[in-house]
Amino acid sequence: MSPSTLERTTGLARSTVDRVTATLARMGYVRLDGRDAVLTLRLMELGNAYLAALRRPALLNARADALADALDESVSLAVRDRDGIHFVHQATRRRAMSLGFRIGELLPAERTAPGPLFATEWTDEDWRHWHERRPADPENRSFPAVPPAPPAPAGDFEERTPRAAREGWASDDQLIEPGLVAVSVPVRYPADGTIACVASVVSHTSRHSAEDLRTTLLVGTRLPAHATALGRAPTAADPLGSALADEELEEGLRPIAVPLLDRTGRRVAAVNIAMHAARHTREECTDTLLAALRHTATRIEADLHMASHFTRVPLT
């Protein structure tokens, strides 16, 4: 970037721009290419230091990556920056996530799925700043990471925010970029329930509509309980609670399940092993696999009992 462009973009005097650029060059954060200042890889030290101090990426990256692998969709983590958001982690699928959206770049809250969730915790000062920023920059040109867009009515975002507060999720139906859809949910601090970051699943309209993505991720697949081992285990007559479904839901599918008990001994969920019928006979399922399944269920119950000692643990 040329000195004149830096001067115009930052609003600083030319002498200040030259002095700051020279200092950054000595520190190795930029290199001077003729009259232009070019960023160097060492600049990433500053972003990495911020992410390390934030701790959330280190705690959640592996889970975000696993979710992306499981869904075969892009997954991102975002944090709030006043009336904007920053990505702090991305597990991307190239077909869905624009390469222009990089970790650390600032996006306007009203054009994202995480934005309404963060806005549920905005103060009056935050809203005032947002209302002042919109007419001053109606096409979001102060956010270079996103393409300029015609301004949407302020009421759209103000309606999305209370809806996000009620429903606990928010979506982006091509607000940030044509073809891009996303569904976001908050990740909250255990101590006070405030939002630590927002996790988003991002897809393309060639794979999902916004409504389809929401239904797929937030509703899940419902199956008739009587045709599944998982459905029978919580109500099985067997004193030990096991249930076997032999090719009833699908030809060739043979699952076996056992219930999970809460601290009071009530059956609250189930865990199963599903396999092809050609791998194990019914007798092998009950004689060989059932013991291992019950052992796993016991360990899950121990964790559940510990976690629910002082607080309710939602199972959905």
DAMO-V567963 format. One record per run of one state. SS is the DSSP state (h for helix, s for strand, l for the rest). FROM is the first residue (numbers start at 1). TO is the last residue. Records with the same first field share a line. If there is no record, write none. Layout:
# DAMO-V567963
SS = FROM-TO + FROM-TO
This chain:
# DAMO-V567963
l = 1-1 + 11-13 + 28-29 + 34-35 + 40-40 + 55-55 + 72-73 + 82-83 + 92-105 + 112-112 + 120-123 + 137-153 + 168-168 + 174-179 + 189-194 + 205-209 + 220-224 + 228-228 + 234-242 + 247-252 + 262-266 + 277-281 + 308-316
s = 2-2 + 30-33 + 36-39 + 74-81 + 84-91 + 106-108 + 169-173 + 180-188 + 195-204 + 243-246 + 253-261 + 267-276
h = 3-10 + 14-27 + 41-54 + 56-71 + 109-111 + 113-119 + 124-136 + 154-167 + 210-219 + 225-227 + 229-233 + 282-307
